[in-house]
Amino acid sequence: MYPSGAAAAGSCYSVTLRDKHVCIEGSMKNNCPICYEYLFDSLRESSVLRCGHTMHLQCFHEMLKHDKFTCPMCSVSIFDMEKFLRALDAEIEAKFLHMGKGWIVCNDC
């Protein structure tokens, strides 16, 4: 018997991921969006993002070093950005209060 979602992903995932990611069928049967190596045959450790897309863990860390905080496949934030975005909203409101209001669009909603 496969853990929750393992059969759909085409690979076994850690039980710690249960109910903490979106399941994308066959997500391991794709290339890493950073280095383009085929994930299913790769010997390197993989990471599953909150959105369900998969990449090598090393590639994930390299992406963070370059201040990239969204999935390269779907642009959804890889972390819960609510606290950061609230602080950013407060800073923008304080600095640009005289300019009027505008819209900030995100890919998380």
N, C-alpha and C positions, 0 to 999 in steps of 0.2 A: 504494500500500500504506500502511495506517495504522500508526503506531507502536503498540506493545503497549498494548492497552486503549482506543485512541482511538475505534474504531468502536463499542464498547460504551458509551462515555461520550457519544457523539454530538457530540464535539468533539475538536480536536487539543490534546493536552497536551504540555508540555515533556518531552523525553527524560530530563531529570533526575529525573522522577517515576517512571520505570520501576523496578518492584520496590520502591517506597517508599510505596505506598498500596494500599488495597483498591479494586478496580474496582467501581463501582456503575453498572449499565446506565442510561443516560439521565440521569446526574447533572447535566448541564448543562441539561437540559430541565425544570428546576424553578425556583422562585423562591428568591432569596437568603433564608436563614432570618432574617437581621437586618433588611434593608430591604424585602424582599418584591418586589424588581424581578426580572423574568424574566431569568435568567442567559444563556440562549442568544442573545438579542437585544441584550444589554447591551454597551456599548462600554467599560465599566470592566473593569479587570484582575481576574481571578478567582484564587482559591486553592483547592487541593484538600487537604483534611485527611487525616491518616493513616487515618481510618476510611473515606475515599472520598467523603464529602459535600463539596459545593462551595459557596463563598460568595465575595462580592467581597473582594478583598484589603484594601480600605479598611475594610470592615465587620469583617473579621478583626482588624485593628489596633485598631479601636474597642472590640471585645469584650475584647481583652487589657488595654486601659486601665482597664476596669472589673473587672479580676481574674476574668474568666471564662475558665477553662482547659479546658473541656469542649465538645464538639460540641453545638450547640443542637438537633440532630436526634436524636442517639442517646446523648448524655451520655458518650461515650468521651473520654478525655483527648486533648488536641490535641498534647501533647508527651510524651516519655518521662518519666514522673513517678517512676520508680523511686528515683532519688537523693533527691528531695524527700520521698517517702513514707517512706524509711528514716530520714531525719533526723527527720521528724515522729513516727514510731514510737518512736525513742529518746527524744525529748522527752516524749512522753506516758508512756512507761514510767518515766522518771525522776521526773516530777511526780506521777503517780497510782499509784505502785507499791502504796501502802497500800489502794487501792480495789478491788483485784482485777482480773481480766482481763475484757475485753469483745470484741465483734466490730466490725470496721470493714469495711464492704462497699463495693467499688468497681465501676464499670461496665466496667473494662478487661479483666477475666478472662472 
